[in-house]
Amino acid sequence: MRDGNPLTHFLQEDNRMAYRVKAYTLREESTESGTRYFISFKDGQGKSHELEVSEQFFMEFRQMERRNRNLF
């Protein structure tokens, strides 16, 4: 946890485990008023969640996906 962020530590330490099995789904939805962005995942108890996120968060997450795909 060099930067103090436990998520960064998790992603660095458990990189392979975290990305070999995709634990989330990214989805875009086009509407008359614009595009909406969502991330879906299951929590530790197996309960499904879907969150609407900002375009910036969504695009950063996609970039992270692409970078991690190149590691394998």
KARA-V380394 format. One record per residue. N is the residue number from 1. SS is DSSP state (hx for helix, st for strand, lp for the rest). PSI is psi in degrees with one decimal (NA if undefined). Layout:
[[N,SS,PSI] [N,SS,PSI]]
//
This chain:
[[1,lp,56.3] [2,lp,-39.3] [3,lp,5.5] [4,lp,-2.2] [5,lp,114.2] [6,hx,-29.4] [7,hx,-42.3] [8,hx,-44.1] [9,hx,-46.9] [10,hx,-47.0] [11,hx,-35.7] [12,hx,-44.4] [13,hx,-38.0] [14,lp,32.3] [15,hx,-52.1] [16,hx,-45.6] [17,hx,-39.9] [18,hx,-28.7] [19,hx,-12.7] [20,hx,-41.0] [21,lp,112.8] [22,lp,118.2] [23,lp,10.6] [24,st,166.6] [25,st,133.8] [26,st,140.0] [27,st,137.9] [28,st,142.7] [29,st,120.0] [30,st,131.3] [31,st,172.6] [32,lp,-30.3] [33,lp,1.0] [34,st,-167.4] [35,st,137.6] [36,st,149.4] [37,st,137.1] [38,st,150.7] [39,st,131.7] [40,st,144.2] [41,st,167.2] [42,st,138.8] [43,lp,-175.9] [44,lp,-20.8] [45,lp,5.2] [46,lp,8.2] [47,lp,130.2] [48,st,143.3] [49,st,146.4] [50,st,125.3] [51,st,136.2] [52,st,131.9] [53,st,165.3] [54,lp,159.2] [55,hx,-39.7] [56,hx,-45.5] [57,hx,-46.2] [58,hx,-47.1] [59,hx,-38.5] [60,hx,-40.4] [61,hx,-41.4] [62,hx,-40.4] [63,hx,-41.2] [64,hx,-41.9] [65,hx,-47.5] [66,hx,-43.0] [67,hx,-44.4] [68,hx,-33.6] [69,hx,-34.7] [70,lp,-13.4] [71,lp,-19.4] [72,lp,NA]]
//
